[in-house]
Amino acid sequence: MDYKVEIKEIPAVRIISARQVIPTYSDEGDLWHKLGKFIKRNNHSDSVVAGCCYAEYHDTEHKDRDVDVEVGHEWAGGAIDEDGITVRE
């Protein structure tokens, strides 16, 4: 089977995210809840770009416990760095 591989440059995207070491992969929902609660509590809902969300796993190998996970949304708002929530490119 042949595959055509293309390397493309993608423009940087600004994101709001929450990163934390969580007990297991199944606890990722708690991190999404934390991020959503922060956005809602601070009236930032208009700054979230609809449909653009991601989860990034920072460990270099699979782990059953103590998983380093970051979840986020594309972001059109200003800079934030509080309560474990950050904005970055």
C-alpha positions in Angstrom: 0.0 0.0 0.0 1.4 3.4 -1.0 0.7 6.6 1.0 1.3 10.1 0.0 2.9 12.1 2.8 2.8 15.9 2.8 4.5 18.2 5.2 2.7 21.4 5.7 3.4 24.5 7.8 0.4 25.3 10.0 0.1 28.8 11.4 0.4 29.1 15.2 -2.8 28.9 17.2 -3.5 30.6 20.5 -4.9 28.3 23.1 -6.2 28.3 26.6 -5.3 25.2 28.5 -5.1 23.3 31.7 -2.2 20.9 32.4 -2.0 18.6 35.3 -0.7 15.2 36.3 -3.8 13.1 36.8 -4.2 9.7 38.4 -5.2 7.8 35.2 -6.3 8.5 31.6 -9.9 8.1 32.6 -9.6 11.1 34.9 -9.1 13.5 31.9 -12.8 14.5 32.1 -12.0 16.2 35.5 -9.4 18.4 33.7 -11.9 19.4 31.0 -14.4 20.2 33.8 -11.7 22.4 35.5 -11.0 24.3 32.3 -14.7 24.7 31.4 -15.6 25.9 35.0 -12.8 28.5 34.9 -14.0 29.8 31.5 -17.6 30.0 32.6 -16.8 31.5 36.1 -14.7 34.3 34.4 -17.2 35.0 31.6 -14.8 34.1 28.9 -17.2 31.9 26.9 -17.1 34.3 23.9 -13.3 33.9 23.6 -13.5 30.1 23.0 -13.3 29.2 19.3 -16.1 26.7 18.8 -15.1 23.2 17.7 -11.4 23.6 18.2 -10.3 21.5 21.2 -7.5 19.1 22.0 -5.8 16.9 24.5 -2.0 16.5 24.6 -0.2 13.8 26.5 3.2 14.9 27.6 4.6 11.6 28.9 7.2 10.0 26.5 5.6 6.6 27.0 2.4 5.0 28.1 1.8 5.1 31.8 -1.0 3.5 33.8 -0.8 6.1 36.6 0.3 9.7 37.1 -0.4 10.8 33.5 0.8 14.3 32.4 -2.2 15.7 30.4 -3.0 19.1 28.9 -6.4 19.9 27.6 -7.4 23.1 25.7 -9.5 25.1 23.3 -8.5 27.5 20.6 -8.6 31.0 22.2 -9.4 34.5 20.9 -9.1 36.2 24.3 -6.4 37.8 26.3 -3.5 36.4 28.3 -4.3 34.3 31.4 -2.0 32.6 33.9 -3.9 31.6 37.1 -5.4 28.6 38.8 -3.4 26.3 36.6 -5.0 27.8 33.4 -2.7 29.4 30.9 -2.9 30.9 27.4 -0.1 30.2 24.9 0.7 29.8 21.3 
